[in-house]
Amino acid sequence: MDEFFHNQEQKEEHIEERTDHYHPSNSNKKPKTSLLAIWLSGLTGGLTVAIIGFLLLFSGMIPLNTVNLENGTSSNNEPTQNLIQTVTGDDGVSSEVLSNVAGAVVGVANIQSADLWAETADAGTGSGVIYKVENERAYVVTNHHVIDGATDIEVILTDGERVDAELHGSDELTDLAVLSIDASYIDTVAEFGNSADLIVGETAIAIGNPLGTEFAGTVTKGIISGLDRSLEIDLNNDGTADWTVDVIQTDAAINPGNSGGALINAQGQVIGINSMKIALSSVEGIGFAIPIDEAQPIIEQLEQEGAVSRPFMGISAIDFSSVPPQHVERTLNLAADQLSGGIVIAEIHNESAASQAGLEIYDVITELNGEPINDMMALRQYLYTETEIGDTITVSFYRDGVAQETTVTLQGE
């Protein structure tokens, strides 16, 4: 035991020696450090670090990156994030240009009378755009649905004066109509632009009479939200799409009464005719306009001929998919799974192209020139976009369950 403690005393003495080596004792012999010595020591250390750092940078051991704000590259040729300055530009329409265009946007009143004894009244009010003055008449383009069913039509000028209008023509499929009034009332005409050059995100301004004449000449601003949008429309309200229209989508506010008004670009040119919007409580800022490039040829036909001429077979038909299964087998003599689509002829007009080609009621048309025809909308789309009056087409059809073909020379509708 004594030997153990003796060894421990020797270890403690050894530890005390090592500790004393790192921590000076409180002996009166401890040297005092002056302030001057501390200052000189700090200065020497700082100079040493600076000199070593300079040597490392100079030798390339530490890379030195600097950003060139002109081209966004660094001095060591490594790409960096491009930094640019941005400014806010004026993408609106000048007040003078806007005033001129707004002067060419008028109201259109649909006046209907129930009978001889009832007073006439506005059945609805929309908008229109004055696009031409010729031969003492001022021409106005609006929507078909704005004037549909009217017994009389009036144009409401910017000062509120109402002028009798003449209807030159209207087209349900494209939802366009052309009116004219006495040119002496008009001193402002809108300029048509080019809808083919539109870019998503550019400025779009809607001008019209939302909710009637109380808010006449309302201007709303937005952007072009989408191009070449295709919308299916139900013309006879039977729950089945009859046609598709290509439209411009915008978030510029379009409300009831704006129909037929102008959608313009930043140069004040008309790029579309406002036509419709999605009216759901969960949807905001989705309105549509008929592109002016597609509207112009229709406008010209309505102005000059009063109607749009389209190829016509001379039939009335229903979609094959809507035929009850029992009639598919009993009336059409087709197996239940023999056809997946087509149109069934329900009526053939006298002396029509279809009549001359030998088509009959209950024939099921499945193809035109080899293109599948699954429903009436497909038939219209093909005839109106792929053929012209006078063209001869090959019609594939089934009669009593047997596949047949005939040729039809299209007439004008």
QUIVENKA-V142694 format. One record per pair of residues at least 4 apart in sequence whose C-alpha atoms are under 7 Angstrom apart, sorted by the first residue. I is the first residue (numbers start at 0). J is the second residue. If there is no record, write none. Layout:
i = (I & I)
j = (J & J)
This chain:
i = (0 & 1 & 2 & 3 & 4 & 5 & 6 & 7 & 8 & 9 & 10 & 11 & 12 & 13 & 14 & 15 & 16 & 17 & 18 & 19 & 19 & 25 & 32 & 33 & 34 & 35 & 36 & 37 & 38 & 39 & 40 & 41 & 42 & 43 & 44 & 45 & 46 & 47 & 48 & 49 & 50 & 51 & 52 & 53 & 54 & 55 & 55 & 55 & 56 & 56 & 56 & 64 & 64 & 64 & 65 & 65 & 66 & 66 & 66 & 66 & 67 & 67 & 67 & 68 & 71 & 71 & 71 & 71 & 72 & 72 & 72 & 72 & 73 & 73 & 73 & 90 & 90 & 91 & 92 & 92 & 92 & 92 & 92 & 93 & 94 & 95 & 96 & 96 & 97 & 97 & 98 & 99 & 99 & 100 & 100 & 100 & 101 & 101 & 102 & 102 & 103 & 103 & 103 & 103 & 103 & 104 & 104 & 104 & 104 & 104 & 104 & 104 & 105 & 105 & 105 & 105 & 105 & 105 & 105 & 106 & 106 & 106 & 106 & 106 & 106 & 106 & 106 & 107 & 107 & 107 & 107 & 107 & 107 & 107 & 108 & 108 & 108 & 108 & 108 & 108 & 108 & 109 & 109 & 109 & 109 & 109 & 109 & 109 & 109 & 109 & 110 & 110 & 110 & 110 & 110 & 110 & 110 & 110 & 111 & 111 & 111 & 111 & 111 & 111 & 111 & 112 & 112 & 112 & 112 & 112 & 113 & 124 & 124 & 124 & 125 & 125 & 125 & 125 & 125 & 125 & 125 & 126 & 126 & 126 & 126 & 126 & 126 & 126 & 126 & 127 & 127 & 127 & 127 & 127 & 128 & 128 & 128 & 128 & 128 & 129 & 129 & 129 & 129 & 129 & 129 & 130 & 130 & 130 & 130 & 130 & 131 & 131 & 131 & 132 & 132 & 132 & 132 & 133 & 135 & 135 & 136 & 136 & 136 & 136 & 137 & 137 & 137 & 137 & 137 & 138 & 138 & 138 & 138 & 139 & 139 & 139 & 140 & 140 & 140 & 140 & 141 & 141 & 141 & 141 & 141 & 142 & 142 & 142 & 142 & 142 & 142 & 143 & 143 & 143 & 143 & 143 & 143 & 143 & 144 & 152 & 152 & 153 & 153 & 153 & 153 & 154 & 154 & 154 & 154 & 155 & 155 & 155 & 155 & 156 & 156 & 163 & 164 & 164 & 164 & 165 & 165 & 165 & 166 & 166 & 166 & 167 & 167 & 167 & 167 & 167 & 168 & 168 & 168 & 168 & 168 & 168 & 169 & 169 & 169 & 169 & 169 & 170 & 170 & 170 & 170 & 170 & 171 & 172 & 177 & 177 & 177 & 189 & 190 & 190 & 191 & 191 & 191 & 192 & 192 & 192 & 193 & 193 & 193 & 194 & 194 & 194 & 194 & 195 & 199 & 199 & 199 & 200 & 200 & 200 & 201 & 201 & 202 & 202 & 202 & 202 & 202 & 203 & 203 & 203 & 203 & 203 & 203 & 203 & 203 & 203 & 204 & 204 & 204 & 204 & 204 & 204 & 204 & 204 & 205 & 205 & 205 & 205 & 205 & 205 & 205 & 206 & 206 & 206 & 206 & 206 & 206 & 206 & 207 & 207 & 207 & 207 & 207 & 207 & 207 & 208 & 208 & 208 & 208 & 208 & 208 & 208 & 209 & 209 & 209 & 209 & 209 & 209 & 210 & 210 & 210 & 211 & 211 & 219 & 219 & 220 & 221 & 221 & 221 & 222 & 222 & 222 & 223 & 223 & 224 & 224 & 224 & 225 & 225 & 225 & 226 & 226 & 226 & 227 & 227 & 227 & 228 & 228 & 228 & 228 & 229 & 229 & 229 & 229 & 230 & 230 & 230 & 231 & 231 & 231 & 231 & 232 & 232 & 232 & 232 & 233 & 233 & 233 & 233 & 233 & 234 & 240 & 241 & 241 & 242 & 246 & 246 & 246 & 246 & 247 & 247 & 247 & 247 & 248 & 248 & 248 & 248 & 249 & 249 & 249 & 250 & 250 & 250 & 251 & 252 & 253 & 253 & 253 & 257 & 258 & 258 & 258 & 259 & 259 & 259 & 260 & 260 & 261 & 261 & 261 & 261 & 262 & 262 & 262 & 262 & 262 & 263 & 263 & 263 & 263 & 263 & 264 & 264 & 264 & 270 & 270 & 271 & 271 & 271 & 271 & 272 & 272 & 272 & 272 & 273 & 273 & 273 & 274 & 274 & 274 & 275 & 275 & 275 & 276 & 276 & 276 & 277 & 277 & 277 & 278 & 289 & 290 & 291 & 294 & 295 & 296 & 297 & 297 & 298 & 299 & 300 & 300 & 300 & 300 & 301 & 301 & 301 & 308 & 308 & 309 & 309 & 309 & 309 & 310 & 310 & 310 & 310 & 310 & 310 & 310 & 310 & 310 & 311 & 311 & 311 & 311 & 312 & 312 & 312 & 312 & 312 & 313 & 313 & 313 & 313 & 313 & 314 & 314 & 314 & 314 & 314 & 315 & 315 & 315 & 315 & 316 & 316 & 316 & 316 & 316 & 317 & 317 & 317 & 317 & 317 & 318 & 318 & 318 & 318 & 318 & 319 & 319 & 319 & 319 & 320 & 322 & 322 & 323 & 324 & 324 & 325 & 326 & 326 & 327 & 327 & 327 & 327 & 328 & 328 & 328 & 328 & 331 & 331 & 331 & 332 & 332 & 333 & 333 & 333 & 340 & 340 & 340 & 341 & 341 & 341 & 341 & 341 & 341 & 342 & 342 & 342 & 342 & 342 & 342 & 343 & 343 & 343 & 343 & 344 & 344 & 344 & 344 & 345 & 345 & 346 & 347 & 347 & 347 & 348 & 349 & 350 & 350 & 351 & 352 & 352 & 352 & 352 & 352 & 353 & 353 & 353 & 354 & 356 & 356 & 356 & 358 & 362 & 362 & 362 & 363 & 363 & 363 & 364 & 364 & 364 & 364 & 365 & 365 & 365 & 365 & 365 & 366 & 366 & 366 & 366 & 366 & 367 & 367 & 367 & 367 & 367 & 367 & 368 & 368 & 368 & 372 & 372 & 373 & 374 & 375 & 376 & 377 & 378 & 379 & 380 & 381 & 382 & 386 & 388 & 388 & 388 & 389 & 389 & 389 & 390 & 390 & 391 & 391 & 391 & 391 & 392 & 392 & 392 & 393 & 393 & 393 & 393 & 394 & 394 & 394 & 394 & 395 & 395 & 395 & 396 & 396 & 396 & 397 & 397 & 397 & 398)
j = (4 & 5 & 6 & 7 & 8 & 9 & 10 & 11 & 12 & 13 & 14 & 15 & 16 & 17 & 18 & 19 & 20 & 21 & 22 & 23 & 24 & 29 & 36 & 37 & 38 & 39 & 40 & 41 & 42 & 43 & 44 & 45 & 46 & 47 & 48 & 49 & 50 & 51 & 52 & 53 & 54 & 55 & 56 & 57 & 58 & 59 & 60 & 61 & 60 & 61 & 62 & 73 & 74 & 75 & 73 & 74 & 71 & 72 & 73 & 74 & 71 & 72 & 73 & 82 & 79 & 80 & 81 & 82 & 76 & 77 & 78 & 79 & 77 & 78 & 79 & 202 & 265 & 265 & 96 & 97 & 265 & 266 & 267 & 97 & 98 & 99 & 100 & 267 & 101 & 267 & 102 & 103 & 187 & 104 & 189 & 267 & 206 & 216 & 157 & 187 & 128 & 129 & 187 & 188 & 189 & 126 & 127 & 128 & 129 & 207 & 260 & 261 & 126 & 127 & 128 & 154 & 155 & 156 & 157 & 124 & 125 & 126 & 127 & 154 & 155 & 156 & 208 & 124 & 125 & 126 & 127 & 153 & 154 & 155 & 121 & 123 & 124 & 125 & 152 & 153 & 154 & 121 & 122 & 123 & 124 & 145 & 146 & 149 & 151 & 152 & 119 & 120 & 121 & 122 & 149 & 150 & 151 & 152 & 119 & 120 & 121 & 122 & 149 & 150 & 151 & 117 & 118 & 119 & 120 & 150 & 117 & 145 & 211 & 256 & 145 & 208 & 211 & 256 & 257 & 258 & 259 & 141 & 207 & 208 & 256 & 257 & 258 & 259 & 260 & 139 & 140 & 141 & 259 & 260 & 139 & 140 & 141 & 260 & 261 & 137 & 138 & 139 & 140 & 188 & 189 & 138 & 139 & 188 & 189 & 190 & 137 & 138 & 188 & 136 & 137 & 138 & 182 & 137 & 181 & 182 & 179 & 180 & 181 & 182 & 179 & 180 & 181 & 182 & 185 & 177 & 178 & 179 & 180 & 177 & 178 & 179 & 176 & 177 & 178 & 259 & 175 & 176 & 177 & 259 & 260 & 174 & 175 & 176 & 258 & 259 & 274 & 147 & 169 & 170 & 171 & 174 & 175 & 176 & 174 & 163 & 164 & 161 & 162 & 163 & 164 & 161 & 162 & 163 & 164 & 159 & 160 & 161 & 162 & 160 & 161 & 180 & 178 & 179 & 180 & 178 & 179 & 180 & 177 & 178 & 179 & 177 & 178 & 301 & 302 & 305 & 176 & 177 & 301 & 302 & 305 & 306 & 175 & 176 & 177 & 301 & 306 & 174 & 175 & 176 & 306 & 307 & 175 & 242 & 298 & 301 & 302 & 269 & 268 & 269 & 268 & 269 & 270 & 268 & 269 & 270 & 270 & 291 & 292 & 270 & 290 & 291 & 292 & 292 & 223 & 224 & 225 & 222 & 223 & 224 & 222 & 223 & 221 & 222 & 223 & 264 & 265 & 220 & 221 & 222 & 223 & 251 & 262 & 263 & 264 & 265 & 218 & 219 & 220 & 221 & 251 & 262 & 263 & 264 & 218 & 219 & 220 & 251 & 261 & 262 & 263 & 216 & 217 & 218 & 219 & 260 & 261 & 262 & 215 & 216 & 217 & 218 & 257 & 260 & 261 & 212 & 214 & 215 & 216 & 217 & 256 & 257 & 214 & 215 & 254 & 255 & 256 & 257 & 214 & 255 & 256 & 215 & 256 & 251 & 252 & 251 & 249 & 250 & 251 & 249 & 250 & 251 & 248 & 249 & 248 & 249 & 250 & 247 & 248 & 249 & 246 & 247 & 248 & 245 & 246 & 247 & 245 & 246 & 247 & 248 & 243 & 244 & 245 & 246 & 243 & 244 & 245 & 240 & 242 & 243 & 244 & 240 & 241 & 242 & 243 & 237 & 238 & 239 & 240 & 241 & 241 & 376 & 375 & 376 & 376 & 287 & 288 & 289 & 290 & 287 & 288 & 289 & 290 & 285 & 286 & 287 & 288 & 285 & 286 & 287 & 284 & 285 & 286 & 284 & 284 & 257 & 276 & 286 & 273 & 273 & 274 & 275 & 272 & 273 & 274 & 272 & 273 & 269 & 271 & 272 & 273 & 269 & 270 & 271 & 272 & 273 & 267 & 268 & 269 & 270 & 271 & 268 & 269 & 270 & 290 & 291 & 288 & 289 & 290 & 291 & 288 & 289 & 290 & 291 & 287 & 288 & 289 & 287 & 288 & 289 & 286 & 287 & 288 & 285 & 286 & 287 & 282 & 285 & 286 & 282 & 294 & 294 & 295 & 298 & 299 & 300 & 301 & 307 & 302 & 303 & 304 & 305 & 306 & 307 & 305 & 306 & 307 & 411 & 412 & 383 & 388 & 411 & 412 & 382 & 383 & 386 & 387 & 388 & 409 & 410 & 411 & 412 & 409 & 410 & 411 & 412 & 351 & 352 & 353 & 409 & 410 & 347 & 348 & 351 & 352 & 353 & 344 & 346 & 347 & 348 & 353 & 344 & 345 & 346 & 347 & 342 & 343 & 344 & 345 & 346 & 342 & 343 & 344 & 345 & 375 & 341 & 342 & 343 & 374 & 375 & 340 & 341 & 342 & 343 & 340 & 326 & 327 & 327 & 328 & 335 & 329 & 330 & 331 & 331 & 332 & 333 & 335 & 332 & 333 & 334 & 335 & 361 & 399 & 400 & 399 & 400 & 337 & 399 & 400 & 365 & 373 & 374 & 363 & 364 & 365 & 372 & 373 & 374 & 363 & 364 & 365 & 373 & 374 & 375 & 361 & 362 & 363 & 364 & 360 & 361 & 362 & 363 & 360 & 361 & 360 & 353 & 354 & 360 & 354 & 354 & 354 & 355 & 355 & 356 & 407 & 408 & 409 & 410 & 357 & 358 & 407 & 358 & 405 & 406 & 407 & 362 & 396 & 397 & 398 & 396 & 397 & 398 & 394 & 395 & 396 & 397 & 371 & 372 & 373 & 395 & 396 & 370 & 371 & 372 & 394 & 395 & 371 & 372 & 392 & 393 & 394 & 395 & 392 & 393 & 394 & 377 & 378 & 377 & 378 & 379 & 380 & 381 & 382 & 383 & 384 & 385 & 386 & 390 & 409 & 410 & 411 & 408 & 409 & 410 & 408 & 409 & 406 & 407 & 408 & 409 & 406 & 407 & 408 & 404 & 405 & 406 & 407 & 404 & 405 & 406 & 407 & 403 & 404 & 405 & 402 & 403 & 404 & 401 & 402 & 403 & 402)
